[in-house]
């Protein structure tokens, strides 16, 4: 259990969280933010609109765990070389965390599995 509330995240819930996290506005808000409760409240609201009931603490914990697991694997794989071990949703998290600071045109995640088959909710809340 990684939610703090004892409720396991389903793959669809994680995909929805990653999809929201991939929103450029959300990423910009998270960059360098130390007090991020409001950001995760926004993420929880967007999840609720998709029928996923998670509070901001659960969203923050899952986000942190995904980032931690990704970074731990990156470090491990640097030392081991091939074969590289992967985590669930590695490609999606990798795409978000490796994004170029030059803007959305240089960020090629739109064509990956990240957004395929899912509606883009980036204009949901302005």
C-alpha positions as CSV (number, residue, x, y, z in Angstrom):
1,X,0.0,0.0,0.0
2,X,1.4,3.3,-1.1
3,X,-1.5,5.7,-0.5
4,X,-1.3,6.1,3.2
5,X,-5.0,5.4,3.4
6,X,-4.7,1.6,2.7
7,X,-6.4,1.7,-0.7
8,X,-4.3,0.4,-3.6
9,X,-4.1,2.4,-6.8
10,X,-5.5,0.7,-9.9
11,X,-3.6,1.0,-13.2
12,X,-6.4,3.2,-14.5
13,X,-6.1,5.5,-11.5
14,X,-2.3,5.7,-12.0
15,X,-2.7,6.4,-15.7
16,X,-5.2,9.2,-14.9
17,X,-2.7,10.7,-12.4
18,X,0.1,10.5,-14.9
19,X,-2.0,12.1,-17.6
20,X,-2.8,15.0,-15.3
21,X,0.8,15.3,-14.2
22,X,1.8,15.5,-17.9
23,X,-0.2,18.7,-18.3
24,X,2.3,21.5,-18.9
25,X,0.6,23.8,-16.4
26,X,0.7,21.2,-13.7
27,X,4.4,20.5,-14.4
28,X,5.2,24.2,-14.2
29,X,3.4,24.6,-10.9
30,X,5.3,21.6,-9.5
31,X,8.7,22.8,-10.6
32,X,10.4,24.3,-7.6
33,X,7.3,24.4,-5.5
34,X,7.9,23.6,-1.9
35,X,4.4,24.2,-0.6
36,X,2.4,22.2,-3.1
37,X,-0.8,21.3,-1.3
38,X,-2.9,23.5,-3.6
39,X,-1.4,21.8,-6.7
40,X,-2.3,18.3,-5.4
41,X,-5.8,19.6,-4.4
42,X,-6.1,20.6,-8.1
43,X,-4.9,17.2,-9.2
44,X,-7.4,15.5,-6.9
45,X,-10.2,17.7,-8.3
46,X,-9.3,16.6,-11.8
47,X,-9.2,13.0,-10.8
48,X,-12.7,13.4,-9.2
49,X,-14.0,14.7,-12.5
50,X,-12.9,11.4,-14.0
51,X,-14.7,9.5,-11.2
52,X,-11.5,8.8,-9.2
53,X,-11.9,9.6,-5.5
54,X,-8.4,10.4,-4.1
55,X,-7.5,13.2,-1.7
56,X,-4.5,15.5,-2.2
57,X,-2.3,13.6,0.2
58,X,-2.9,10.3,-1.7
59,X,-2.1,12.1,-5.0
60,X,1.1,13.6,-3.5
61,X,2.2,10.3,-2.1
62,X,1.7,8.4,-5.3
63,X,3.4,11.2,-7.3
64,X,6.4,11.1,-4.9
65,X,6.6,7.3,-5.0
66,X,6.5,7.2,-8.8
67,X,9.3,9.8,-9.0
68,X,11.4,8.0,-6.3
69,X,11.0,4.6,-8.0
70,X,11.9,6.1,-11.4
71,X,15.0,7.9,-10.0
72,X,16.1,4.8,-8.1
73,X,15.9,2.7,-11.3
74,X,17.8,5.4,-13.2
75,X,20.6,5.3,-10.7
76,X,20.6,1.5,-10.6
77,X,20.6,1.2,-14.3
78,X,23.5,3.6,-14.7
79,X,25.7,1.2,-12.6
80,X,24.4,-2.1,-14.1
81,X,24.2,-1.2,-17.7
82,X,22.1,-3.7,-19.7
83,X,19.7,-5.3,-19.1
84,X,17.8,-2.4,-17.7
85,X,15.2,-3.1,-15.1
86,X,11.9,-1.1,-15.5
87,X,9.0,-0.2,-13.3
88,X,5.3,-0.1,-14.2
89,X,4.6,3.1,-16.1
90,X,8.4,3.7,-16.6
91,X,8.0,5.1,-20.1
92,X,5.3,7.6,-19.1
93,X,7.2,8.9,-16.1
94,X,10.4,9.0,-18.1
95,X,8.7,11.1,-20.7
96,X,7.5,13.6,-18.1
97,X,10.7,13.8,-16.1
98,X,13.1,14.1,-19.2
99,X,11.1,16.8,-20.9
100,X,13.1,19.6,-22.5
101,X,12.7,23.1,-21.0
102,X,12.3,24.5,-24.5
103,X,8.5,24.2,-24.5
104,X,5.8,21.8,-25.6
105,X,7.0,21.6,-29.2
106,X,10.2,19.8,-28.1
107,X,8.4,17.5,-25.8
108,X,7.4,14.4,-27.8
109,X,5.2,12.6,-25.3
110,X,2.0,13.4,-27.1
111,X,2.7,10.7,-29.6
112,X,3.6,8.1,-27.0
113,X,1.4,5.7,-25.0
114,X,1.0,8.5,-22.4
115,X,-2.0,10.1,-24.1
116,X,-3.1,7.4,-26.5
117,X,-6.7,6.4,-25.8
118,X,-7.2,9.0,-23.2
119,X,-8.9,12.4,-23.5
120,X,-6.6,15.4,-23.0
121,X,-7.8,17.3,-20.0
122,X,-5.3,20.1,-20.1
123,X,-8.0,22.7,-20.9
124,X,-10.3,21.4,-18.2
125,X,-9.6,24.1,-15.6
126,X,-8.3,27.6,-16.5
